[in-house]
Amino acid sequence: MTDPVYKKIELVGTSSTSFSEAAASAIAKAGQTVRNMSWFEVVEQRGHIADGKVQQYQVTVSIGFRVE
């Protein structure tokens, strides 16, 4: 068996609830079409403010998956 090779994609997940939910949303969406996902890394966190309140949490994640 050879050592695996991985590819990374970068996605931005959003949530009106939390950074954690935003990351989970991006991973769940990727899971609909990407096979062999192995890990993720949070690259950036930011959010949208409206009327002095947080309206949306945004998380950029890199997702690594094994190339077949």
C-alpha positions as CSV (number, residue, x, y, z in Angstrom):
1,M,0.0,0.0,0.0
2,T,1.4,3.4,-0.9
3,D,1.2,6.6,1.1
4,P,-2.0,8.6,0.4
5,V,-2.1,11.8,-1.6
6,Y,-4.5,14.6,-0.6
7,K,-6.1,17.5,-2.3
8,K,-7.4,20.6,-0.6
9,I,-10.4,22.8,-1.4
10,E,-11.4,26.0,0.3
11,L,-15.0,26.9,1.1
12,V,-16.8,29.6,3.1
13,G,-19.6,28.5,5.3
14,T,-22.1,30.8,6.8
15,S,-24.5,30.7,9.8
16,S,-26.7,33.0,11.7
17,T,-25.9,31.1,14.9
18,S,-22.2,30.6,15.4
19,F,-18.7,30.1,13.8
20,S,-19.0,26.4,14.7
21,E,-22.2,26.0,12.7
22,A,-20.7,27.9,9.8
23,A,-17.8,25.5,9.6
24,A,-20.1,22.5,10.0
25,S,-22.3,23.9,7.2
26,A,-19.4,24.1,4.8
27,I,-18.2,20.6,5.6
28,A,-21.7,19.1,5.2
29,K,-22.2,20.8,1.9
30,A,-18.8,19.5,0.6
31,G,-19.8,16.1,1.8
32,Q,-22.6,16.0,-0.7
33,T,-20.1,15.8,-3.7
34,V,-16.6,15.2,-2.3
35,R,-15.5,11.7,-1.3
36,N,-12.8,10.6,1.1
37,M,-12.8,13.8,3.2
38,S,-10.2,13.4,6.0
39,W,-9.6,16.7,7.7
40,F,-10.4,20.4,7.8
41,E,-8.6,23.6,8.9
42,V,-10.2,26.9,9.8
43,V,-8.4,29.5,7.8
44,E,-10.3,32.6,8.6
45,Q,-13.3,33.8,10.7
46,R,-15.3,36.9,10.1
47,G,-18.9,38.1,10.3
48,H,-21.4,40.6,9.1
49,I,-22.8,43.3,11.3
50,A,-26.1,45.0,10.8
51,D,-27.7,47.6,13.2
52,G,-24.9,47.0,15.7
53,K,-25.5,43.3,16.0
54,V,-23.9,40.2,14.5
55,Q,-26.1,39.1,11.6
56,Q,-24.0,36.3,10.1
57,Y,-20.9,34.3,11.0
58,Q,-18.6,33.3,8.2
59,V,-15.8,30.7,8.3
60,T,-13.3,29.9,5.6
61,V,-12.2,26.3,5.8
62,S,-9.7,24.2,3.9
63,I,-10.9,20.6,3.5
64,G,-8.5,17.8,2.7
65,F,-9.6,14.7,0.9
66,R,-7.7,11.6,-0.2
67,V,-7.2,11.3,-4.0
68,E,-8.2,7.9,-5.4
